[in-house]
Amino acid sequence: MSHDVRFLGPDDLRAAHHLFASALLHAPLDDAAWASAGAASYAPGRTLGVHGADGTTLVSTATSFPTTTAVPGGELPTAAVTRVGVRADHTRRGLLTALMRAQLEDVAERGEVLASLRASEARIYGRFGYGVASRGRSVRVRRSGLGWRAGAPAGGTVRLIDAAEIPAVVAPLHDRLARCRTGGISRTAGWWGSMLTRLTDTHAVLAAVHTGPDGDDGFALAVPSDGETFGRATLAVKDLHAAGPGATAGLWRFLLDVDLVGAVEADLRPLDEPLELLLADPRDCTVTGVDDETWLRVVDVPAALAARSWGEAEPVLLGVHDPLLHANSGVYRIGDGAAERTTGTADLECGVAALAMAYLGDRRPSELAATGWWTGHDPKALARADAAFSTGTVPWCGTFF
């Protein structure tokens, strides 16, 4: 069945948001919330939709906003895909497939090399070429009284700012920090407006900025969890970015020293955040889960491979298969610090989703081959691929959308 996917105009955006909220079983925004942040959170000309048989009722939608992603060696223009929804009485009819195809074609035409999303269900987006490119862990750190390990970084100074100061102080600081870590993305004014509206409408926000030897180098936004017993509150970290271990230690030390707080919780923190190494009792930090974070889609494979820096390795020929964007399919020579399209027989092969899993450095080609994501024709090529794709850092984004 074919579906007429169209770009939606400004007058259709509230209906699109209502449909998306309903698909997630959420209530729609009221007039005040829509006027203050809802409409402004949509980037112009980037929202797609399909109408039902009557031609007027919206039954599926998807949108994106422009951003940049920090990749090994640089940054690439990216479409941040979000608010994807199909009305419950129109699922299993190919609407999502039509939307994803149309959106990928539009993103490619815009010259955006990557697309990125956060998946509500892990089984959905792999068939459109998205792969898990970064992961995060959820932690709960209790305030046991033992505190910090002797010799742990002390950090710098921390100051609190008013919620009204966050756009001017924290937003530019975030974008500077995000560029320093593979996987980080820039944030739009619409993203900040939507996020801050959700936080400040229902919570008292604790906004902390860390200052190190070279100036501001980290921040944390936290709110008290609902229903906590007075004197043993739990702080929920909603946003925390830091330039290094010193700023990380300073912010977490501050949060755990807030009066009346018994524990601090945070979701999707970097896998390599060294909390256990900072605490006198490492068991004060409990990892409560490890989840997928960035689902990455390489929209322009030649451009993405050419833009990335590569580890020292003998050349390897990688065959990439992309059934949706056929121009990406081909053989690529990776080696000598560069990547380019070539001819010949591939040493290794993978689908475009599996390429995304290795692109930022989250997974090694050898482990992807061992689990069936990649196919190896030359066993020796896997070691070369591991060396080429190695980054020395753990990718992480820290931005939910």
PyMOL commands that set and color helices and strands:
alter all, ss='L'
color gray80, all
select helices_A, chain A and resi 10-23+31-41+88-90+95-110+125-128+163-178+189-202+245-256+275-278+282-284+301-307+326-328+352-359+365-370+379-389
alter helices_A, ss='H'
color red, helices_A
select strands_A, chain A and resi 5-7+48-51+58-71+74-86+114-117+131-132+135-142+157-161+206-212+215-224+233-242+261-270+285-292+295-298+316-321+330-335+338-342+348-351+374-376
alter strands_A, ss='S'
color yellow, strands_A
deselect
rebuild
show_as cartoon
